[in-house]
Each structure stands twice: as structure tokens, then as C-alpha cells.
């Protein structure tokens, strides 16, 4: 089950969440990521987990054949539904990304943006395995998340006994939340996705990392 504190944080952050994507210093890298997603998912049936506000869903929808976008948070899905999907190829579903118990379909693409970093390290393998289990053999998969940039990223406030890192996040109303936020390196990410993968491409930019691979 999704951490209740994290779920509450994103419910209350929903109307300011996408401000992070407007930072001038990140625009070139965001353009690289968007172009990559459009190429990778062209004409594919995509399962997107932890879709949040639909920021990435909207870009992918221009090229994908279909998208099933899931999130455990009804409020953020409500926000995502208000975006423009002119091809009418996006369906939303409230479900827990750890179990995906309500997900069914014939998916040859899988995407997750900026949720890997919120998964406790002791649950990562199980979560990614569950996600991959919902996709067809040969499916193409992309994960995107943040790199830690000193002086730009929110500082790490503490580490727990399993070496998960945390940040103190402040919303515009002044409320504060402690949010689990890990910053894995390439070796860690490749270990988690497992051996039943091929055509692995890892891209590390200044602010973001991306891994693109296929299931055997």
C-alpha cells in the first residue's frame, strides 16, 4: 500500500506540483526526455503507473496507441483527467501501484515517472517485478527520475536504517512533510530491473536519469 503521508502530501500539492517543470535550468533536459518518450511509445499500448497529475501522460498520448494511467490518489487523477487528450486514447484507473490488482490489458509498453525514488528500498524489487508482470514479453519500459543536484535539489534531511533518504518538503500554505526520496545510481537501477531484460539504455543528465529497456 502507498505510504499514507506521501499520499496526503501529493493530494495537497496537486495544484502546485507541476511548477517544478517550469524551472528554466531544466528545460533543455525536459525536452530531451519528452522527445525520447514520444519515440519509444509510438503506436504502443502503454501501462503508466503513478501517473500523478498526468504531466507525462499528456506528452505520451500524442504518439501512443493507448494509455492506461493509474494512481492510488483520486484527487491527482481528477486533476490529470482535466488535461487535453485530443486522440481520446487515455483511460484512468485508481489502483495501488504496489499490487496493480485491478489492472488488466495487453500492454507492450510501460512507463513510470518520478515514483521509483519514493519506493522504500526493501520494496523496490517486488514493486518493479509486479509492474513488469503486467506487460507482454518484448514490451518496452521507461523509468524517469531525479538526480540529486547540490544547491538545486531539496537537501537530504536524514537517512533511515535501510539507507532510504528523506527530504523536508514545504507547500505554499506553509505545511511541511517528510518525504522519502532516494537517488539511485545506474548500478542500483540495473540490479532492480532484473536479468530478464535486454536492450538496456541508461541516460544520466544533470537533473534527471532515464532507463529504457525491453523485457525478454
Secondary structure, 3 states (H helix, E strand, C coil): CCCHHHHHHHHHHCCCHHHHHHCHHHHHHHHHHHHHHHHHCCCCEEEEECCCCCHHHHHHHCCCCEEEEEECCHHHHHHHHCCCCCCCCEEEEECCCCCCCCCCCCEEEEEEECCHHHCCHHHHHHHHHHHHCCEEEEEEEEEEEECCCCCCCCCEEEECCCCCEEEEEECCCCCEEEEECCCCCHHHHHHHHCCCEEEEEEEECCCEEEEEEEEC
